[in-house]
Amino acid sequence: MLTVSTVNVNGLRAAAKKGFVEWLGSTKADVVACQEVRAELKELPAGAAAPEGWHVVHAPSVQKGRNGVMLFSRAEPEEVRIGFGEPEFEDSGRYAEIHLPNVVVASLYLPSGDVGTPRQDEKERFMAAFLPYLVDLRAKAEAGGREVVVVGDWNIAYDKTDLKNWRGNQKSSGFLPEEREWLGRVFGEAGYVDVQRKLDPEGPGPYTWWSYRGKAFDNDTGWRIDCQIATPGLAERCTSVVVERAESYDQRWSDHAPVTATYSN
């Protein structure tokens, strides 16, 4: 069995004080991927920077206090890669991958975007460069006898079942037609599979992010933007996907919830 968990921690220094360290200590996952770490390792408590029993890969952003991804793995990786070869994003803290004996696990923090601003332009450039990398990654992994799972905050809701207020967000970044079309290409020409939707094709949700504003969490007015997207062979072996939603608002240590998937051998 392989269990992989992913969560956008919304700042690991803050999350570590609110319950992330305890959660990491209790998880049964073999690999944990984090996004939006927003810290250097030296700024983190030992329970988050160097937890006992874990190998840690950290990809910070050159922009202090921004982005950042991590991977915690119980097994020592055979290979580590930071970035995906696109110069603009190589040091942006948005992508890291580890190679284990039979699988490549990647942590992704795709830009969030903001319609009509340079942030949306950045998101579009990232998507344009990342799609061919996904195609190449799958081909190289297959040649090496490995499957691939890219987990993380994809910052796109693919279908109206993936966000509560889809009618009111049709012109919002994260649910734009062109973004959804791009994610369709990840599933189509790149051949990856959204493992949550494979097991639960109907929805709605389960949502993985809720705004801190208003009563979004209490009313489950969320978005499903944290996904595990795998090559077909691995997706076929996915036996469960669980969104570890906090029981109450005051028990949250991030505005996102961990998404944990188990794959059989």
C-alpha positions, 0 to 999 in steps of 0.5 A: 500500500502507498498512502499519500497526503497533500495539504496547502498549509497556508504558512507552515510557521502558523500551521505548526503552532495550530496543530500541523505538527500533531497531525503529521505525527498521527498520519498514516501517510507514507508521503506528505506534500505541503504547499504554501510553506512560506518559510525557510527550514531554519524558521520552522520548529523541529517538528515541521523542519526535521520530524523524526522518521521522515526525509524532508525535501524543501523547495522555497521561493526566492521571494521571501515569505511566498509560495514554497513546497515540501515533501515528507517521505518515510522512505529515502527518495532515490532522486529529487527534482526541484522545479520543472525546467522552466527558468521563470519558475525554477526558484519560485517554490511551486514544484518539487518531486521525489522518485521512489522505487515504483512511483514519482510523487510531486508537490505542486502549488499552481499560481492562484491568479487574479483576473485582469492582473499580472498574477493571471498572466503568470498563472497562464504562463505557468500552465503553458509550460507545465502541461508539456512537462507533465506529458514528458514526466509520464513518458519518462516514468513509464520508461523507468517502470514508475507511475506518477502522482502530482498532488497539491493545490491546482487552483482550478475547479474543473467542474461545477461539482467542484465548487459550491457557488459555481454560478457566481464564479464563472468569471473568477480565476480558478473557474475560468473556461480557459483554465478548466479547458487546460485541466481537461488537457491534463486529463486528455492529451497528458492522460492523467486521472483525477483519482477523487473523481474516479471514485466519486464521479458525481460529487458535489465536492468534497471541497478542500478549501474554504475562505476564512471570510464569513461562514464559508466553512460552517456552510461548506461553501468551498472549492475542490482545488486540492487534488491527487492527479495520477497516471492511469495505472496508479489511479486504477489502484486507488482504493480511497480518497479522504478529505480530512475536514476539521470537525469545527472551525476552531480546529482548523490549522489551515484554510485547506484540508488534507486530501489523503489517498491510498493506493494498493500494490 
